Amino acid sequence: MNTWFAPEAPTCLKTTSDRDFPISRVFCVGRNYAAHAREMGKDPDREPPFYFTKWPETVRNADPADALTIPYPPETANYHHEAELVVAVGTPGFRIPQADALAHICGYAVGLDMTRRDRQLEARDKGRPWDVGKNVADSCPTGRLQMVEGGGHVETARISLSVNGEVRQDADIADLIWSVPEIIADLSKYYALRPGDLIYTGTPAGVGPVVSGDEITCTIDGLPPLTVRIGPPFDG
């Protein structure tokens, strides 16, 4: 292959096996917990789910044994945490029946969808895309991927997030408005899902700001935990 420059190596997640998981695409589900929809000023009825995407390189691989440090991003004064269940696709599929959806999942992880909230709301209020608010460098720290083989599926489990030891988000995966199989069935109507895709399934109520020096701890029962420190502002 003759290219103008050497392409970057793929972003990978560490897993509970001896092999890493190369990331293809990142899909995120918006407002998928009723209480969070309300705190964002929206109706939590079961209207069709909606999605936004983030670059694979926004994912930062975190090891449960050590905290990961990410910078406070530029051009925001309101950087928010959002704890999420992350689903890893291991088997390709298009227009996947809901009854078959779990067979396409190879693993689960704890993740964060960090958000420039001021920029997101500014775009939302003007009817513009959310990219500047959501597609932010280093904004998807994610814990070690728990493989389904040996770990099973996550259908009900406590999800919680604390900042400097204070609990801010506390819910159950069973509280999702759209369950994981429903999300996969719906999303695969629009995209042919493929191995390497990650789906961030939405965040519970309790989102809020963090500043440099804060430490975030995210847990989902049965999955490797995630600890993230907010570093100094990005300086290039």
C-alpha distance (Angstrom), angle and dihedral (degrees) to the residues before:
residue distance angle dihedral
M1 . . .
N2 3.79 . .
T3 3.83 110.9 .
W4 3.80 136.6 164.9
F5 3.79 90.6 -119.8
A6 3.78 138.0 1.7
P7 3.83 111.1 -83.5
E8 3.77 117.0 -122.0
A9 3.77 119.6 -103.1
P10 3.83 113.8 -102.7
T11 3.79 119.5 -92.3
C12 3.81 109.9 -110.0
L13 3.79 137.5 -168.2
K14 3.77 122.8 -139.2
T15 3.79 111.6 -121.7
T16 3.78 138.7 -162.5
S17 3.81 87.4 -104.2
D18 3.81 127.0 67.9
R19 3.83 92.2 -98.0
D20 3.81 130.1 77.8
F21 3.84 123.0 -128.1
P22 3.85 113.5 -125.1
I23 3.80 111.2 -145.1
S24 3.79 119.3 -129.1
R25 3.84 105.6 172.7
V26 3.80 138.0 -9.3
F27 3.82 120.2 -137.6
C28 3.81 122.1 -176.9
V29 3.82 128.2 -163.6
G30 3.80 116.2 -139.1
R31 3.82 124.8 -135.8
N32 3.81 97.4 -10.9
Y33 3.83 98.0 156.9
A34 3.81 117.3 68.2
A35 3.81 96.1 -138.3
H36 3.81 91.7 50.1
A37 3.82 90.9 49.4
R38 3.81 88.2 54.6
E39 3.81 93.8 48.5
M40 3.82 87.9 52.9
G41 3.81 89.8 52.6
K42 3.82 96.7 -107.8
D43 3.82 136.2 121.1
P44 3.83 111.6 -101.6
D45 3.81 95.8 -151.7
R46 3.80 116.5 133.8
E47 3.78 97.3 -94.4
P48 3.82 112.0 155.6
P49 3.81 112.1 -67.1
F50 3.79 118.6 -104.6
Y51 3.79 131.1 -150.7
F52 3.76 144.1 -155.4
T53 3.79 129.1 -171.6
K54 3.78 136.6 -133.4
W55 3.77 131.0 -164.7
P56 3.82 115.7 -95.1
E57 3.80 89.6 -122.8
T58 3.82 90.7 64.1
V59 3.82 85.5 74.0
R60 3.78 112.8 95.3
N61 3.78 117.2 -164.2
A62 3.79 113.9 -129.4
D63 3.79 128.7 -169.4
P64 3.81 117.6 -145.3
A65 3.80 89.9 -133.4
D66 3.80 93.6 64.0
A67 3.79 139.8 31.1
L68 3.78 118.2 -109.8
T69 3.80 118.1 -137.2
I70 3.80 120.0 -145.9
P71 3.82 125.4 179.8
Y72 3.77 124.8 -111.0
P73 3.82 101.2 -107.5
P74 3.80 126.2 -119.5
E75 3.80 125.7 -104.2
T76 3.79 98.6 28.5
A77 3.78 136.4 97.6
N78 3.82 95.0 -177.6
Y79 3.82 113.7 53.8
H80 3.82 111.6 174.7
H81 3.79 135.1 -160.5
E82 3.83 121.4 -135.0
A83 3.82 118.0 -176.8
E84 3.81 114.2 -151.2
L85 3.78 145.1 174.7
V86 3.81 107.6 -116.8
V87 3.81 120.2 -150.3
A88 3.81 120.8 -157.9
V89 3.80 118.8 -152.0
G90 3.79 114.7 -140.0
T91 3.81 103.1 166.5
P92 3.83 124.7 51.1
G93 3.77 121.8 -120.0
F94 3.79 145.5 158.1
R95 3.81 124.4 -155.6
I96 3.77 89.6 1.8
P97 3.83 114.8 -164.1
Q98 3.80 111.6 -120.3
A99 3.82 90.1 -122.8
D100 3.82 89.6 59.2
A101 3.81 98.3 42.0
L102 3.80 99.2 99.4
A103 3.80 90.4 57.3
H104 3.83 88.7 66.6
I105 3.83 93.8 57.0
C106 3.80 119.6 92.8
G107 3.81 99.9 174.7
Y108 3.80 152.2 -9.7
A109 3.80 134.0 -135.8
V110 3.79 143.4 176.8
G111 3.79 110.9 -105.9
L112 3.77 144.2 172.4
D113 3.79 127.5 -137.0
M114 3.80 98.6 -160.0
T115 3.79 111.3 -161.8
R116 3.79 139.0 -162.7
R117 3.80 88.9 -135.2
D118 3.79 96.4 -173.7
R119 3.80 91.0 52.8
Q120 3.81 93.1 44.1
L121 3.81 94.1 51.4
E122 3.79 91.8 44.2
A123 3.82 89.6 54.6
R124 3.81 93.2 43.0
D125 3.80 92.7 51.9
K126 3.82 90.3 51.6
G127 3.81 93.2 46.5
R128 3.80 91.7 -114.0
P129 3.83 130.7 136.2
W130 3.79 118.0 -82.7
D131 3.81 96.5 -131.3
V132 3.81 98.4 116.2
G133 3.81 90.6 48.3
K134 3.79 97.0 44.5
N135 3.81 112.1 21.6
V136 3.80 94.2 70.2
A137 3.80 127.2 151.7
D138 3.84 112.9 -98.5
S139 3.82 90.3 3.4
C140 3.82 98.0 129.9
P141 3.80 107.8 60.9
T142 3.79 105.6 176.1
G143 3.79 133.2 -173.1
R144 3.77 128.3 -129.4
L145 3.80 112.9 -57.7
Q146 3.82 112.3 -111.2
M147 3.79 105.7 -145.5
V148 3.80 117.7 -134.5
E149 3.78 89.2 -131.6
G150 3.78 100.9 84.7
G151 3.80 94.9 3.1
G152 3.81 105.9 56.8
H153 3.80 127.5 -150.9
V154 3.82 127.4 -46.1
E155 3.79 110.6 -128.4
T156 3.80 102.4 141.6
A157 3.80 123.9 18.1
R158 3.78 138.3 131.2
I159 3.81 114.0 -96.1
S160 3.78 116.9 -164.5
L161 3.78 141.0 165.6
S162 3.79 130.6 -165.5
V163 3.78 132.0 -173.4
N164 3.80 115.6 -150.5
G165 3.81 88.1 -16.7
E166 3.82 96.0 -50.8
V167 3.81 114.3 118.8
R168 3.79 111.9 -127.6
Q169 3.81 104.9 160.4
D170 3.80 123.0 38.8
A171 3.81 124.3 160.1
D172 3.80 142.9 115.5
I173 3.79 129.3 -96.7
A174 3.81 86.1 -126.9
D175 3.85 86.6 68.7
L176 3.82 91.9 71.3
I177 3.83 110.4 125.0
W178 3.81 88.5 -144.8
S179 3.80 113.4 33.4
V180 3.78 122.1 -136.0
P181 3.85 93.9 -101.0
E182 3.82 90.2 48.7
I183 3.81 91.0 50.1
I184 3.80 92.8 50.5
A185 3.81 92.5 47.3
D186 3.81 91.6 49.8
L187 3.81 98.6 40.7
S188 3.80 91.7 48.6
K189 3.81 89.7 60.4
Y190 3.80 88.0 69.0
Y191 3.81 102.4 32.1
A192 3.78 133.5 30.2
L193 3.78 98.9 -122.1
R194 3.78 116.4 -137.0
P195 3.80 139.4 -173.6
G196 3.80 109.7 -76.0
D197 3.81 96.2 38.2
L198 3.81 116.3 130.8
I199 3.81 122.5 -157.7
Y200 3.82 118.5 -160.3
T201 3.79 101.3 -156.9
G202 3.81 102.9 -155.6
T203 3.78 138.0 -84.6
P204 3.82 133.2 -95.9
A205 3.79 125.1 -124.7
G206 3.78 120.1 -72.0
V207 3.79 101.8 68.1
G208 3.76 113.4 159.0
P209 3.79 147.8 153.0
V210 3.78 129.4 -67.5
V211 3.79 130.4 -167.7
S212 3.78 135.8 -159.3
G213 3.80 110.3 -65.0
D214 3.82 96.0 30.3
E215 3.80 119.9 128.0
I216 3.81 119.1 -145.5
T217 3.79 122.1 -160.0
C218 3.82 119.2 -168.7
T219 3.79 125.9 -173.9
I220 3.79 137.7 177.9
D221 3.79 114.7 -175.8
G222 3.79 110.7 -102.4
L223 3.83 96.4 15.8
P224 3.82 131.1 95.3
P225 3.84 108.0 -90.9
L226 3.78 126.2 -118.3
T227 3.80 128.4 -136.8
V228 3.80 121.2 -174.4
R229 3.80 131.0 179.7
I230 3.79 121.4 -156.0
G231 3.77 107.5 -131.0
P232 3.79 131.7 -161.2
P233 3.80 119.1 -57.7
F234 3.79 115.6 -72.0
D235 3.79 110.6 -92.0
G236 3.79 101.0 179.8
